[in-house]
Amino acid sequence: MSTSAVLDLALRLWPQARDRGAVDDPSDLDTLMAAMGQPGAPGYEGGLRRTFACFGPDEEAAFVLPTGERTQSDAEARLLGHIIVTRTLLGAGLGIDRRVQTAAGDAYAQTWAVRGAYDASPLTLATSIWLVALDEQQASDRPVNIDWTPALYDDADRWDTEYRLFSHYDIRERVLDWVSFASVSPNRHPGCSIWTIAEPLLRINDQRAQIALAQFVEASDEMDEDTPASAMLERARVAALLRGFAAQGRA
């Protein structure tokens, strides 16, 4: 649980969306959608209106993921919350909604579409892999729906203001390149469990994803002494999926 009713709802609905592609009560998705463009959403002060506000503008945003990782800054928690809400909406079948498409676009713009080295945290990057895994057009050269007009995106130190065209395939390639890098060593994804990276990769049909998954099958996380049982059970669930992946590879 967190201090955010919106985030808690998105996390509660996520297993249904992830495993069934639907949720029991679609009106819950309207509750999530109502958080779009509200004060406290990431990038709001820079003009973004298609991101989700999980925390108010005057509170310190922080939460713990189901796999046990803790956010390390206010900015990380706000962006990660936006990605988690977007993930739930996509998983529940709302990828057809242009508002959700643009929400995913803003998530990509702040993670995979920056210039130079990725400056989002490994935890944020890993969680955003789900947006690619749920994207039916992930191998398409169709442009990602990113609205570059907000003033936030005029920061030439962070974005290439002369290059604004990213396809679904471009984003997927950047994701898989980072996964190939991060899977080599835990030192390359500090603060992020291997299980958080691995689970969405199981839904991406690419050789680099399979190589990274093979690395994770043989790896293990460093466990904090205060890791709650619920987080250990969530990691065990993903570990079982990985074992199934490995067994299929040997068959």
N, C-alpha and C positions, 0 to 999 in steps of 0.2 A: 504494500500500500504506500501511497505518496500523499502529499498535501493537495494533490490536484484531482478533482473529481473527473475531469475530462481524460486525463492520462490513465487513471484507474479504470475508467470505462473502456478505453481502447485496449488496455492490457487484459481486461476480463473477456472482451469479445474476441481477442486475437486467436485463442485456440480454436474457436468455432470457424472463424474465417480461414485460418491456416489449414485446418484439416477437412473442412466441408465446403469451403468456398461460399459460405452463406452464414448468416447469424439468425438466431431464433426470433428476434424482434427487430425488424428493419427500422423501426422508429428510433432505436438506439443510435443508428447511423446518422439520423437527423440531429441528434444531440451533439455528436462529434462535429458535423458540418457547421453547426452554429458557432463553433469556436474559431472558424476561419476569419482572418482579418481583424481580430480583436486586439486591443492593447495588450502588450506582453508577448505577442507572437514574435518569433525571430525575424529581424529585419523590419519590424513595424515602423520604427522611427526613421528608417531609410526609405519608406514608401511602399514596402511590400504589403499586399492585402490578400494574398493567397496562401499564407502560412497559418498554422493552427496555434492558438494560444492555450497552452496547458497551465500556465502560471500567470498571475497578475503582474502588472508592470512594476509594482513596488515591493514584491516579495523576492526572497532569495530562492531561486529555482534549484532544486536538488532532488534526486530520487535514487532508488536502488532497482536495478533490472531484475527480472525473475531469475536470471542466471547468476546473480549475486554481485555484479559490478556496480560500483558507485560512481555517479557523475562527479567530475572534479571542478567544475566551474558553473556559474550561472549561465553563461552563453552556451556551453556544451549541453546543459540540461534542457534549455529552451529548444535548441535545434534538434536534439535527440527526441524530445517530446513530439515535435512536429513530424519527424520521420515515423515515429511509432503510430501516430494517428493516421498518417497517410498510408502506412503499411496495412493497417486494419481495414481501411476503406477499400484499398485495392484488393486485398484478399477476400473481402465480402462481395466483390463483383462490381464495384463502382468505378472501375477503370474507364468505363464509357463516358463518365461525367467529366466535362472539360474543366470544371473547378478542381477535381481531383488530379487530372492530368497536369494542370498548372502547379498544383501543390507538389507533385512529384518533381516537376521541372525546377521549382525553387529549391527543393532538397538537392537535386543534382547540381544546380548552379553554385551552391554553397559547399559542396563536397568535391565532386569529380570534375567540375568545369572551371576551377580556379587555375590561374597560370602558375607555372613552376611547381614546387613541391606541394603536396596536399597538406593543408593546414588544419583540417578537422581532426579530431582525436581518432585513434584507432577504433575506439568503441563506437563512435558515430559512423565512421566509414563502414565498419563491419555490419552494423544494423541496417545501413542503407543498401547493403547488397540485396536485401529482401525486395526492394523496389524493382531491381533488375530481374530477380528471380520470378516476380509476379507479372512482369511485363510481357505480354503476348507478342510484342513487336521488338523484342530485345535484339534480334538479328537483322532488323530492318534499317535501311538507310534513310528512313523518314525522319525529319527533324523532331527533336524533343520539344515539347511545348513549354518553352521558357520565355517569359515576358521580361525583356531586358530594360524596359523603360524606367523602372524605379531608380531614384537617385543613388540608392545603395550600390548599384552595379556600375556606377561611374568611377569607382575606385580603381584606377589603372594599376595600382600596386598589387592588387589582388586578382583582378580580371583583365584579360586582354580585350580592351574596348574596341579593337579593330577586328576581333574574331568572335562571332556570336552564334555560329551555326554548329550545333552538335546533334548528331543522329543518335537513335537508340543504340545502334551498333557501336558508335564511338564511346558512349558511356559504358557499355558492357565491356569493351576492350580495356578501358582504363581500370574498371573494377577487377578484371581478371589479371591484369598486370600487377596491381597492388596485392592481390591475393597470392600470386606467385612469389612476390617479395616477402610478404608477411608470414607465409607458412614455413619459411626456412628456420625461424627461431622465435621463441617467445619474446626476445628482446626487441623484435620488430613490431610487436603489437602490445605495448605495455598498457595495463589497465583493462585489457579485453580478453575474455576467455576464448579458448580455441573453439568452444562449442558455439559461441555467438557467431564466429566466422563460418564454421562448418555447415550449420544447418541450411542456410539458404543456398549454399553451393550445391547441395544435393539435388536442387531443382534446375541447375544450369548445365546444359549438355555441352561441355567443352573439355578438351583434353587438359587444359591448365587447371580447371576446376577439379578434375579427377586426380591429377597429380598432387594438388594441394590436399585433397581429402585423404589420399593415401598417406601423406605426411602426418595428418592429424590422427589417423587411426593408431599410429605408433606413438603419439605424443600424450602428454598429460599436463594438466594445469597445476600450478602451485596453489595450494589451498590455504586460505586464511583460517586462523583458528576460530574466528567468529562467523564463518560462513554458515548461514542458516540451513536447516534441513531441507526447506522448500527449494533453495537454490541447488543443493546437491541432487535432489530428485529431478530438477529440470535438466541439469547437466547429464544425469544418468539417462534421461529420456533421449537426448541427442546422441549420447554415446551408443545407445542401442541402435539408433538409425545408422550410425557410422559402421557398426559391426555388420549390419545388414548389407550396407554398401560393399564392404570388404568381402563378405561371403558371396555376393553376386559376381564380384570380380574374379573370384577363384573358381566359380562354377564353370 
